[in-house]
Amino acid sequence: MYSEPDRAEGISSNKRMEKYQGNFIYRNLANITSILGVLPLVSLFLEDGYSYLVPLIVFNNFMDDLDGILAAKLNIRSRFGADLDNVCDAVAHVILALAVGAHFGGMVLIASIIATASIILRVTSRLNPDMVTGGGSPTNELMRHMLLVLLLTQIFDADPELYLVMIFLLNAITMCVPFKLKFLIRGLARTATAVIFVNVSLVAAWLIPTIIPLIATAFFATYLYSFIAGGGQWLKER
């Protein structure tokens, strides 16, 4: 049984929470975070904007995860917030993919346009409440792959174009498949601590070149395994 002071403290705490939830800014913290994750991408349109690409991918990935953490922890989830998050993802990921494609041109540009079409299709399907979603790889996975390919080819002084074409086309497929990719590293991160750890690993890959191969291997291996295992299971059930 709770004592009278404990009961009174609980009631007071609930009232404070209700007061905060009634505050417009509080209720929209996650939505504000979603928008703030997109706005800095305008720097890509500057004359030397491409030089900001890597930190912008890292920043956008962090903000996209942060809005979800805030919505869950503060109990401010809403249908509008979920739709806004999807729209912000689409805008940001289309801009980032096309920025890479435009920078390299040729086949990379064509592949980035194909990937962009898949991003738009995936996000549009998630905005329709009547459609069953949950299959395919998230658009953020493509952003992580772009980041890791650019970092890997930089430290090995290799031409990234072929690898970029491969990840654009492969992700264009996996974003639209009807089965879930169950073993993606980000998908396995169920807690706020685990999500933060995933983001820290991307920052570490950016800042510490020696660990890029290890982190890239982990992301690419789990992605390919998820695709193969998920596709095999889906075919068996057909």
Rosetta silent file (secondary structure, phi, psi, omega in degrees, C-alpha in Angstrom):
SEQUENCE: MYSEPDRAEGISSNKRMEKYQGNFIYRNLANITSILGVLPLVSLFLEDGYSYLVPLIVFNNFMDDLDGILAAKLNIRSRFGADLDNVCDAVAHVILALAVGAHFGGMVLIASIIATASIILRVTSRLNPDMVTGGGSPTNELMRHMLLVLLLTQIFDADPELYLVMIFLLNAITMCVPFKLKFLIRGLARTATAVIFVNVSLVAAWLIPTIIPLIATAFFATYLYSFIAGGGQWLKER
SCORE:     score description
SCORE:     0.000 S_00000001
   1 L     0.000  142.742  177.211    0.000    0.000    0.000 S_00000001
   2 L   -84.121  143.214  175.145    1.162    3.526   -0.730 S_00000001
   3 L   -77.108  165.276  179.620    1.413    6.015    2.104 S_00000001
   4 H   -59.239  -42.492  177.372   -0.465    9.314    1.894 S_00000001
   5 H   -61.924  -40.007  179.020    2.730   11.299    1.028 S_00000001
   6 H   -64.170  -42.327 -179.177    3.581    8.834   -1.752 S_00000001
   7 H   -64.804  -41.853  179.728    0.051    9.019   -3.153 S_00000001
   8 H   -65.122  -38.399  178.692    0.094   12.813   -3.030 S_00000001
   9 H   -66.198  -38.422  178.748    3.475   12.902   -4.760 S_00000001
  10 H   -64.607  -41.526  178.665    2.183   10.608   -7.517 S_00000001
  11 H   -64.341  -41.682  178.729   -0.846   12.807   -8.104 S_00000001
  12 H   -62.795  -40.978  179.625    1.387   15.887   -8.210 S_00000001
  13 H   -64.058  -42.284  179.106    3.708   14.206  -10.718 S_00000001
  14 H   -63.465  -38.987  179.534    0.766   13.270  -12.967 S_00000001
  15 H   -65.731  -39.538  177.740   -0.529   16.826  -12.855 S_00000001
  16 H   -62.805  -42.108  179.242    2.889   18.179  -13.843 S_00000001
  17 H   -62.567  -43.148  178.925    3.018   15.744  -16.768 S_00000001
  18 H   -62.968  -37.299  178.774   -0.473   16.789  -17.893 S_00000001
  19 H   -64.537  -45.159  179.829    0.565   20.438  -17.637 S_00000001
  20 H   -63.158  -43.220 -178.188    3.648   19.844  -19.780 S_00000001
  21 H   -65.989  -22.165  176.220    1.665   17.848  -22.339 S_00000001
  22 L   -80.092  -11.815  178.898   -0.733   20.760  -22.623 S_00000001
  23 L   -79.403  131.850 -174.795    2.151   23.020  -23.601 S_00000001
  24 H   -60.293  -46.345 -178.160    2.402   23.508  -27.375 S_00000001
  25 H   -64.705  -43.812  179.270    6.203   23.361  -27.537 S_00000001
  26 H   -58.261  -47.740 -177.530    6.363   20.311  -25.287 S_00000001
  27 H   -64.978  -21.229 -176.212    3.792   18.447  -27.367 S_00000001
  28 L  -113.265   16.661  179.967    5.714   19.250  -30.547 S_00000001
  29 H   -58.116  -44.269  179.769    9.298   18.656  -29.407 S_00000001
  30 H   -65.473  -39.535  179.141    9.584   15.545  -31.550 S_00000001
  31 H   -65.912  -40.569  177.612    8.064   17.337  -34.552 S_00000001
  32 H   -62.328  -41.032  178.891   10.441   20.280  -34.121 S_00000001
  33 H   -62.827  -41.393  178.031   13.338   17.827  -33.983 S_00000001
  34 H   -58.307  -45.322 -178.458   12.170   16.180  -37.233 S_00000001
  35 H   -68.130  -40.870  179.608   12.130   19.554  -39.006 S_00000001
  36 H   -64.162  -24.023  177.491   15.485   20.623  -37.561 S_00000001
  37 L   -72.058  -18.321 -177.353   16.984   17.452  -38.997 S_00000001
  38 L   -98.585  -38.684 -170.858   16.105   18.634  -42.503 S_00000001
  39 H   -54.732  -42.051 -178.372   16.786   22.395  -42.454 S_00000001
  40 H   -64.163  -13.895 -179.198   20.630   22.255  -42.428 S_00000001
  41 H   -66.230  -12.642  176.607   20.543   20.325  -45.717 S_00000001
  42 H   -61.129  -23.500  179.639   20.093   23.665  -47.447 S_00000001
  43 H   -64.897  -19.473  176.698   23.872   24.005  -47.118 S_00000001
  44 H   -66.106  -19.684 -178.717   24.199   21.365  -49.860 S_00000001
  45 H   -88.729   -1.605  174.629   22.983   23.980  -52.322 S_00000001
  46 L   -73.330  167.967 -176.060   25.916   26.274  -51.577 S_00000001
  47 L   -58.550  -41.116  178.595   28.813   26.443  -53.997 S_00000001
  48 L  -108.996   32.541 -173.138   30.944   24.072  -51.913 S_00000001
  49 H   -61.672  -32.316 -176.752   27.941   22.337  -50.376 S_00000001
  50 H   -61.879  -26.460 -179.211   29.025   18.782  -51.188 S_00000001
  51 H   -65.396  -15.925  178.779   31.912   19.109  -48.726 S_00000001
  52 H   -94.495    3.288 -170.737   29.319   19.098  -45.925 S_00000001
  53 H   -58.609  -50.850 -175.453   27.687   15.857  -47.076 S_00000001
  54 H   -60.655  -52.648  177.806   29.203   13.431  -44.549 S_00000001
  55 H   -62.245  -29.824  178.236   28.471   15.482  -41.406 S_00000001
  56 H   -68.923  -38.274  176.408   24.993   16.217  -42.740 S_00000001
  57 H   -63.135  -46.173  179.553   24.246   12.494  -43.147 S_00000001
  58 H   -60.739  -45.824 -179.160   25.472   11.847  -39.598 S_00000001
  59 H   -63.186  -46.988 -178.643   23.449   14.786  -38.249 S_00000001
  60 H   -63.526  -39.713  178.834   20.261   13.845  -40.080 S_00000001
  61 H   -62.370  -42.779  179.739   20.513   10.221  -38.944 S_00000001
  62 H   -64.357  -46.229 -178.103   20.910   11.352  -35.319 S_00000001
  63 H   -66.162  -34.840  178.692   17.997   13.800  -35.461 S_00000001
  64 H   -65.309  -38.518  177.080   15.744   11.214  -37.103 S_00000001
  65 H   -74.297  -35.951 -178.339   16.418    8.814  -34.236 S_00000001
  66 H   -64.020  -38.610 -179.366   16.156   11.553  -31.616 S_00000001
  67 H   -63.740  -36.310  177.407   12.634   12.533  -32.624 S_00000001
  68 H   -67.586  -39.670  178.170   11.490    8.944  -32.112 S_00000001
  69 H   -63.453  -44.776  179.764   13.165    8.753  -28.702 S_00000001
  70 H   -62.536  -43.261 -179.485   11.539   12.028  -27.615 S_00000001
  71 H   -61.262  -39.858 -178.637    8.108   10.948  -28.814 S_00000001
  72 H   -74.959  -47.344 -175.127    8.344    7.678  -26.877 S_00000001
  73 H   -68.816  -34.577 -177.698    9.959    8.983  -23.692 S_00000001
  74 L   -94.552    0.235  178.988    7.706   12.041  -23.397 S_00000001
  75 L    56.773   48.890 -178.766    4.577   10.139  -24.433 S_00000001
  76 L  -123.436   28.576  177.621    3.802   12.591  -27.234 S_00000001
  77 L   -67.298  145.855  177.209    3.359   10.179  -30.126 S_00000001
  78 L  -155.622  161.419  176.593    0.696   11.094  -32.655 S_00000001
  79 H   -64.059  -40.963  178.540   -0.406   10.196  -36.158 S_00000001
  80 H   -61.045  -43.840  179.513    0.542   13.670  -37.325 S_00000001
  81 H   -61.743  -41.260  178.828    4.014   13.279  -35.803 S_00000001
  82 H   -64.736  -41.539  179.147    4.529    9.924  -37.492 S_00000001
  83 H   -67.541  -41.322  178.493    3.462   11.349  -40.853 S_00000001
  84 H   -61.995  -41.375  178.191    5.652   14.424  -40.406 S_00000001
  85 H   -60.077  -43.063  178.801    8.610   12.197  -39.568 S_00000001
  86 H   -65.305  -40.042  178.884    8.051   10.209  -42.756 S_00000001
  87 H   -65.641  -44.324  178.747    7.761   13.371  -44.856 S_00000001
  88 H   -62.444  -39.943  176.133   10.941   14.813  -43.333 S_00000001
  89 H   -59.592  -46.275 -177.974   12.722   11.520  -44.000 S_00000001
  90 H   -61.301  -47.747 -179.167   11.600   11.593  -47.625 S_00000001
  91 H   -60.692  -49.940 -176.849   12.707   15.196  -48.156 S_00000001
  92 H   -64.077  -45.412 -174.151   16.072   14.708  -46.438 S_00000001
  93 H   -73.758  -32.320  174.316   16.917   11.372  -48.026 S_00000001
  94 H   -64.974  -45.467  179.725   15.898   12.455  -51.517 S_00000001
  95 H   -60.720  -46.752 -177.479   18.100   15.562  -51.189 S_00000001
  96 H   -65.969  -43.031  179.913   21.073   13.564  -49.879 S_00000001
  97 H   -64.440  -44.579 -179.113   20.770   10.799  -52.484 S_00000001
  98 H   -70.663  -29.326  176.558   20.446   13.247  -55.377 S_00000001
  99 H   -63.599  -42.002  176.753   23.318   15.355  -54.026 S_00000001
 100 H   -66.309  -45.248 -179.806   25.577   12.314  -54.274 S_00000001
 101 H   -61.494  -43.729 -179.542   24.200   11.418  -57.699 S_00000001
 102 H   -67.199  -33.551 -179.441   24.618   14.943  -59.057 S_00000001
 103 H   -65.150  -43.181 -176.353   28.162   15.162  -57.692 S_00000001
 104 H   -92.057  -27.900  178.278   29.362   12.023  -59.509 S_00000001
 105 L    68.898 -171.094  175.429   26.979   12.145  -62.486 S_00000001
 106 H    56.488 -133.570 -177.015   26.606    9.363  -65.053 S_00000001
 107 H   -65.641  -30.796  178.204   25.490    5.978  -63.729 S_00000001
 108 H   -64.779  -41.323  178.374   25.610    7.179  -60.125 S_00000001
 109 H   -63.706  -45.094  179.297   23.088    9.897  -60.951 S_00000001
 110 H   -61.343  -45.558 -179.531   20.809    7.423  -62.741 S_00000001
 111 H   -64.710  -36.937  179.343   21.035    4.952  -59.853 S_00000001
 112 H   -67.216  -33.797  177.405   20.351    7.722  -57.321 S_00000001
 113 H   -67.128  -40.742  176.998   17.206    8.714  -59.247 S_00000001
 114 H   -62.557  -44.241  177.769   16.000    5.104  -59.149 S_00000001
 115 H   -63.118  -38.022  178.248   16.686    4.982  -55.407 S_00000001
 116 H   -61.622  -40.424  177.481   14.846    8.288  -54.994 S_00000001
 117 H   -60.649  -41.198  178.575   11.780    6.802  -56.677 S_00000001
 118 H   -66.675  -37.800  176.733   11.860    3.927  -54.174 S_00000001
 119 H   -59.231  -47.137 -178.232   12.187    6.377  -51.279 S_00000001
 120 H   -64.239  -42.871  179.202    9.091    8.254  -52.463 S_00000001
 121 H   -62.916  -43.837 -178.560    7.116    5.026  -52.994 S_00000001
 122 H   -64.862  -46.773 -178.282    8.056    3.687  -49.569 S_00000001
 123 H   -65.770  -39.995  178.851    7.229    6.888  -47.724 S_00000001
 124 H   -60.637  -41.311  179.228    3.948    7.322  -49.605 S_00000001
 125 H   -64.400  -32.366 -179.355    2.876    3.811  -48.608 S_00000001
 126 H   -77.368  -17.191  177.466    3.625    4.605  -44.954 S_00000001
 127 H   -83.582  -13.520 -179.355    1.411    7.693  -45.097 S_00000001
 128 L   -92.629  109.382 -176.556   -1.598    5.571  -46.095 S_00000001
 129 L   -66.875  -16.715 -179.167   -3.199    4.168  -42.913 S_00000001
 130 L   -85.427  -11.244 -179.254   -5.083    1.534  -44.947 S_00000001
 131 L   -92.173  140.681  176.793   -1.911   -0.063  -46.292 S_00000001
 132 L   -80.750  120.277 -179.051   -0.096   -2.799  -44.383 S_00000001
 133 L  -115.301  178.286  179.855    3.483   -1.639  -43.811 S_00000001
 134 L   123.461  -13.564  178.204    6.492   -3.109  -42.081 S_00000001
 135 L   -89.794  166.940  175.096    8.248   -4.715  -45.031 S_00000001
 136 E    78.752  173.104  179.573   11.412   -3.599  -46.763 S_00000001
 137 L   -93.191  146.136  178.881   14.443   -1.706  -45.534 S_00000001
 138 L   -68.444  153.682 -179.553   14.106    1.814  -44.103 S_00000001
 139 H   -64.734  -26.458  178.043   15.281    4.730  -46.211 S_00000001
 140 H   -64.033  -26.857  179.131   17.745    5.578  -43.452 S_00000001
 141 H   -63.928  -38.440  176.080   19.596    2.356  -44.208 S_00000001
 142 H   -61.677  -40.587  179.666   20.503    3.742  -47.628 S_00000001
 143 H   -62.346  -41.179  178.424   21.855    6.885  -45.961 S_00000001
 144 H   -65.479  -39.185  178.420   24.080    4.799  -43.685 S_00000001
 145 H   -65.385  -41.964  176.828   25.320    2.796  -46.666 S_00000001
 146 H   -58.424  -46.967 -179.496   26.137    5.969  -48.592 S_00000001
 147 H   -57.995  -48.612 -175.479   28.055    7.286  -45.619 S_00000001
 148 H   -69.133  -37.072  176.895   30.062    4.099  -45.140 S_00000001
 149 H   -64.174  -44.640 -179.735   30.885    3.710  -48.845 S_00000001
 150 H   -63.795  -40.132  179.322   32.136    7.286  -49.044 S_00000001
 151 H   -70.447  -42.055 -179.664   34.246    6.866  -45.911 S_00000001
 152 H   -63.014  -48.588 -177.593   35.625    3.461  -46.955 S_00000001
 153 H   -67.514  -25.240  177.600   36.631    4.532  -50.446 S_00000001
 154 H   -69.906  -44.644 -177.223   38.226    7.645  -49.012 S_00000001
 155 H   -74.547  -26.464  178.604   40.574    5.767  -46.687 S_00000001
 156 L   -96.682    4.180  178.366   41.452    3.194  -49.367 S_00000001
 157 L    52.849   48.183 -178.236   41.759    5.888  -52.047 S_00000001
 158 L  -112.861  158.646  176.957   39.298    4.037  -54.294 S_00000001
 159 L   -77.582  120.322 -175.675   36.729    5.276  -56.790 S_00000001
 160 L   -81.626   -5.511 -168.395   33.333    5.111  -55.029 S_00000001
 161 H   -60.944  -47.747 -179.303   31.180    5.267  -58.158 S_00000001
 162 H   -61.202  -42.329 -178.149   30.686    1.517  -58.736 S_00000001
 163 H   -68.941  -35.252  177.042   29.943    0.912  -55.063 S_00000001
 164 H   -66.515  -41.892  176.958   27.503    3.816  -54.948 S_00000001
 165 H   -59.750  -42.875 -178.875   25.647    2.452  -57.973 S_00000001
 166 H   -62.879  -46.490 -177.099   25.450   -0.952  -56.270 S_00000001
 167 H   -72.269  -32.972  176.950   24.054    0.349  -52.978 S_00000001
 168 H   -62.757  -48.152 -176.568   21.600    2.678  -54.719 S_00000001
 169 H   -70.000  -40.849 -179.437   20.177   -0.124  -56.852 S_00000001
 170 H   -66.828  -42.944  177.942   20.177   -2.741  -54.101 S_00000001
 171 H   -68.475  -31.613  175.928   18.493   -0.425  -51.619 S_00000001
 172 H   -59.451  -34.586  177.551   16.000    0.615  -54.296 S_00000001
 173 H   -75.772  -51.109 -173.513   14.951   -3.034  -54.357 S_00000001
 174 H   -69.028  -23.652  176.337   15.017   -3.742  -50.619 S_00000001
 175 L   -66.541  -22.500 -173.580   13.037   -0.608  -49.759 S_00000001
 176 L  -111.781   -0.054 -179.530   10.105   -2.020  -51.743 S_00000001
 177 L   -69.139  153.381 -175.411   10.205   -5.746  -50.961 S_00000001
 178 L   -83.920   -1.724 -178.960    7.127   -7.144  -49.143 S_00000001
 179 L  -112.170  158.190 -176.814    9.089   -8.851  -46.375 S_00000001
 180 E   -85.858  140.769  173.555   10.829   -7.415  -43.344 S_00000001
 181 L   -92.902  100.125 -163.948   14.614   -7.277  -43.038 S_00000001
 182 L   -82.012  -16.905 -170.404   14.807   -8.509  -39.468 S_00000001
 183 L  -114.218   21.184  175.296   18.498   -8.348  -38.658 S_00000001
 184 L   -65.638  140.326 -177.271   19.458   -4.794  -39.554 S_00000001
 185 H   -56.827  -46.406 -179.357   21.618   -3.261  -36.826 S_00000001
 186 H   -66.221  -35.369  179.210   19.367   -0.235  -36.415 S_00000001
 187 H   -68.410  -27.468  178.996   16.286   -2.439  -36.373 S_00000001
 188 H   -81.425  -12.410  179.493   17.748   -4.539  -33.572 S_00000001
 189 L   -80.476   97.323 -172.941   18.343   -1.418  -31.466 S_00000001
 190 L   -92.126  -22.777 -176.381   15.211   -1.527  -29.305 S_00000001
 191 L  -108.639  163.454  178.440   16.193    0.838  -26.504 S_00000001
 192 H   -61.277  -37.715  179.256   17.218    4.485  -26.462 S_00000001
 193 H   -63.070  -43.386  179.939   20.677    3.458  -25.265 S_00000001
 194 H   -65.908  -39.670  178.758   21.100    1.042  -28.178 S_00000001
 195 H   -63.392  -43.236  178.009   19.912    3.663  -30.680 S_00000001
 196 H   -62.223  -39.794  179.329   22.402    6.173  -29.282 S_00000001
 197 H   -61.946  -40.199  177.417   25.137    3.554  -29.551 S_00000001
 198 H   -60.530  -44.299  179.611   24.345    3.046  -33.255 S_00000001
 199 H   -66.847  -37.938  177.096   24.671    6.789  -33.834 S_00000001
 200 H   -62.890  -37.394  179.219   27.899    6.937  -31.842 S_00000001
 201 H   -64.024  -35.375  177.957   29.317    4.170  -34.047 S_00000001
 202 H   -70.988  -39.403  176.033   28.595    6.261  -37.155 S_00000001
 203 H   -63.765  -41.342  179.498   30.238    9.317  -35.622 S_00000001
 204 H   -63.671  -39.178  178.387   33.220    7.143  -34.667 S_00000001
 205 H   -63.062  -36.144  179.323   33.458    5.823  -38.236 S_00000001
 206 H   -69.725  -40.774 -172.387   33.539    9.408  -39.481 S_00000001
 207 H   -93.507  -21.697 -176.702   36.160   10.604  -37.007 S_00000001
 208 L  -122.943   90.829 -173.933   38.335    7.486  -36.590 S_00000001
 209 H   -55.534  -31.499 -175.084   39.284    6.064  -40.028 S_00000001
 210 H   -65.322  -22.536 -178.001   40.895    2.902  -38.623 S_00000001
 211 H   -99.384   -1.180 -179.662   37.568    1.517  -37.401 S_00000001
 212 H   -57.342  -46.842 -178.886   35.578    2.247  -40.573 S_00000001
 213 H   -57.724  -39.819 -179.539   36.131   -1.256  -42.091 S_00000001
 214 H   -64.762  -47.927 -178.954   34.850   -2.952  -38.923 S_00000001
 215 H   -67.062  -41.634  179.058   31.728   -0.804  -38.662 S_00000001
 216 H   -62.765  -42.230  178.683   31.033   -0.998  -42.403 S_00000001
 217 H   -60.001  -42.376 -179.965   31.369   -4.789  -42.357 S_00000001
 218 H   -62.042  -45.540 -178.572   28.860   -5.032  -39.505 S_00000001
 219 H   -68.743  -46.431 -177.441   26.274   -2.882  -41.298 S_00000001
 220 H   -69.519  -38.486 -178.838   26.681   -4.425  -44.748 S_00000001
 221 H   -65.467  -44.750  179.944   26.834   -8.025  -43.481 S_00000001
 222 H   -68.380  -33.161  177.597   23.658   -7.737  -41.423 S_00000001
 223 H   -65.391  -50.261 -178.951   21.917   -5.966  -44.305 S_00000001
 224 H   -64.975  -41.236  178.341   22.773   -8.657  -46.858 S_00000001
 225 H   -62.982  -41.526  178.504   21.968  -11.456  -44.423 S_00000001
 226 H   -61.315  -41.802 -179.415   18.602   -9.836  -43.637 S_00000001
 227 H   -66.249  -47.008 -178.048   17.790   -9.557  -47.333 S_00000001
 228 H   -67.610  -47.123 -178.738   18.790  -13.133  -48.167 S_00000001
 229 H   -66.084  -44.201  179.664   17.195  -14.691  -45.081 S_00000001
 230 H   -65.649  -41.195  178.165   14.025  -12.622  -45.351 S_00000001
 231 H   -65.454  -40.847  178.787   13.693  -13.283  -49.076 S_00000001
 232 H   -63.128  -44.141  178.838   14.232  -17.008  -48.599 S_00000001
 233 H   -64.388  -39.722  179.373   11.601  -17.200  -45.867 S_00000001
 234 H   -64.135  -41.378  179.577    9.155  -15.187  -47.967 S_00000001
 235 H   -66.475  -35.862  178.552    9.622  -17.497  -50.959 S_00000001
 236 H   -64.651  -32.216 -177.107    9.045  -20.571  -48.786 S_00000001
 237 H   -85.060   -7.134  179.187    5.742  -19.171  -47.623 S_00000001
 238 L   -73.125    0.000    0.000    4.507  -18.445  -51.126 S_00000001
